[in-house]
Amino acid sequence: MIRSARAAGRGLWAFGAFLWDFVVGDDWTAAIGVTALLVLARLTRAWWVLPPAVLAILALTLVRARRAAARTGRPVQGGPSPH
C-alpha cells in the first residue's frame, strides 16, 4: 500500500513538472500574459479579445528573443543561424 502511494506521488509530481514545463516553457511572461487574458475574457465575456491579444504576446516574446540573441551573439534556439 505504501509503495503504490509513493509511486502515485512520484507520477503526480512528474506530471506536474511536465505540465509546468509545457505551459511555462522558456518564457514565463507569455504564460502569465495568456493566463491573465483567459481570466479577463472569462470575467468580461470578451472572447473576441483573445486572438489579437495572443498574437501581440507572441510578437512581444519574439522581439525579446531576437534582442537577446543580438545581445549575446547566439541565434534564437530553433531559428536560423545569422551567419
C-alpha positions in Angstrom: 0.0 0.0 0.0 2.7 2.5 0.9 4.7 1.5 -2.1 1.9 2.3 -4.5 1.1 5.6 -2.8 4.7 6.6 -3.2 4.7 5.6 -6.9 1.5 7.5 -7.4 3.0 10.6 -5.7 6.1 10.4 -8.0 3.8 10.0 -11.0 1.8 13.0 -9.9 4.9 15.0 -9.3 6.3 14.0 -12.8 3.1 15.1 -14.5 3.1 18.4 -12.7 6.7 19.0 -13.7 5.8 18.2 -17.3 2.7 20.4 -17.3 4.8 23.3 -15.8 7.5 22.9 -18.5 4.9 22.6 -21.2 2.8 25.7 -20.2 5.6 27.9 -18.9 8.4 26.7 -21.1 11.1 29.2 -21.7 9.1 32.4 -21.4 7.1 32.7 -18.1 5.9 36.2 -19.1 4.0 34.8 -22.0 2.4 32.1 -19.8 1.3 34.7 -17.3 0.0 37.0 -20.1 -2.1 34.3 -21.7 -3.4 33.2 -18.3 -4.4 36.8 -17.5 -6.1 37.1 -20.9 -8.1 33.9 -20.3 -9.3 35.1 -16.9 -10.1 38.5 -18.3 -12.1 37.0 -21.2 -14.0 34.7 -18.8 -14.9 37.5 -16.4 -15.9 40.0 -19.1 -17.2 37.5 -21.7 -15.0 39.3 -24.3 -13.8 36.2 -26.1 -13.0 38.3 -29.2 -10.1 39.9 -27.5 -8.2 36.7 -27.2 -6.9 36.2 -30.7 -5.3 39.6 -31.3 -4.0 39.7 -27.7 -2.4 36.3 -28.0 -0.8 37.4 -31.3 0.5 40.5 -29.6 2.0 38.5 -26.8 3.6 36.2 -29.3 5.1 39.1 -31.2 6.5 40.6 -27.9 8.1 37.3 -27.0 9.7 37.1 -30.4 11.0 40.6 -30.2 12.5 39.9 -26.8 14.1 36.7 -28.1 15.6 38.4 -31.1 17.0 41.2 -28.9 18.5 38.7 -26.5 20.1 36.8 -29.5 21.5 40.0 -30.9 22.9 40.9 -27.5 24.6 37.6 -26.9 25.6 36.9 -30.5 23.8 33.5 -30.4 20.9 32.6 -32.7 17.5 32.1 -31.3 17.1 28.4 -30.4 15.5 26.6 -33.2 15.8 29.5 -35.5 18.1 30.1 -38.5 21.7 31.0 -37.9 22.5 34.6 -38.8 25.8 33.6 -40.5 
